[in-house]
Amino acid sequence: MPESAYMHEAMADLCQWIGKSELGPILFGGQSMHSLCILQTEEVYIKLNMSYLRISPLFKEHLIEFRFLDSGVEDKQWSRIEAPRADHLIKRLIGFTKQIGWVNNTILLEY
């Protein structure tokens, strides 16, 4: 198995969890090469003025980056780095959706 396979497996597990969770009906995803891009609206293409969360494997570092692209200035973008484990990725996504206000109090996300 290639060294990066576990990173892809963790990303795939995250995608499966999203689809089965309460987030499935309210978030929309797409991909860009190895990255998962998550939006609040169903858009086929990400437009220049849209904010979205990009979750990407950092192959050299063997880590997964969460980056909220809401500004053209990289230093102003929210970003976090996680180990490539599905449980870490799910907890980070739950925390992000609550912090940024993508979910309201009626959605109780747990993992």
N, C-alpha and C positions, 0 to 999 in steps of 0.2 A: 504494500500500500504506500503511495507517495506520502512524503512527510506532511504535506499540506492537507491531506484528505480529512483529518480530524477537524480542521477549520471549516471545511465545506460541510461536514456532517453537523457541526454545531449550528451553522447558519441554516441548514435544512431543518434541523429540529426546531429552531426559533420560528421559521416560517410555518411549520406544521402547528406549533402551539398557537401562533397568532390566528390561524384559520379556525381553530377549535375554540378559541377564547371569546370573551365578550368584545374584544377589539376587532375581531374578524369583520363584522358588519359595518364598522364605523371608520376603519382605516383602509387605505388603498395602497397597494404596492406595485412596484415595477422593478426591473433590474437594469443595471448598467455594468456590463462585463461581469465582475465578481461581486459587485455591490448590490445591496437591497436598498431601494429608495421607497420611503413611506410618506404618504401625503394624507391630508384630511379630506381631500376631494378626489373624485374619480376623474383623472386626467390621463389622456393617452401619452402626452408629452409634457415634460416638466418645462414650464415657461421661465423666463429670466426673473420675473418678479415673484415667483412662488417660493414659499418656505417649505422645506422638507427635511426629513431625517434620512441620512445616508449611513448605512451600516456596512462596513468594508473590512475584509481581512487584510491585515498588514503582514504579508508573507515573510518578509525578512525578520520581523520581530516576533512572529508567531503569536500575534495578538489580534483582537478585533476592535476596530474604531467605530464609535458612535459619533456622528457629527451632524449638528443641526445647521443647515445652510439657510440662514435667514439674513445674511449680510454678505456682500462681496468681499469684505475684509476678513481674512481667515482668523486673525487674532481676536476678532469680536464674536466668532462663532462658538457656540457651546460644543464641547467635545469631551469625550471620556474614552478610556481604553479599558478593555476587559480581556480576561483570559478566554480562550476559545472553548468554553464549556456552556452548554445550552442553559443550565440553571443560572449562570452568571449573566448571560445575554438576556434571558427572560426577566430577571430581576431589574436589570438596567433599563430595559424597555418600559417596564411598569413604572419605575421611578421617573423616567423621562416624561411619559404621558401624563402623569400626575403633576409634575413640576411645571410643564409647559401649558397645562390646562386643556389637553386634548381629550381628557375624560372628565366627566362631572361626578358628583358625589353619589349618583345613583348606580354607577358602575363600580363594583367592588372587585378589583383585580387582586388575586392572590396567586401565589405559586408555592 
